[in-house]
């Protein structure tokens, strides 16, 4: 059921399966015959960007991810 504010409840089984926690941003996409809801994991990735800084990783690892690390 959608509330008067346009809110809806995602069943707990699905929230657990897709690691959707309070505060997780989601995006809605129209698909044939319905609506798909996707967690916005890319925002979580940006949140942790730089967490490995200063650990001795090559500086260009982000710009050249396909090369072998020696």
Helices and strands as residue ranges (DSSP letters): H 12-17, E 26-31, E 34-39, H 41-47, G 59-61
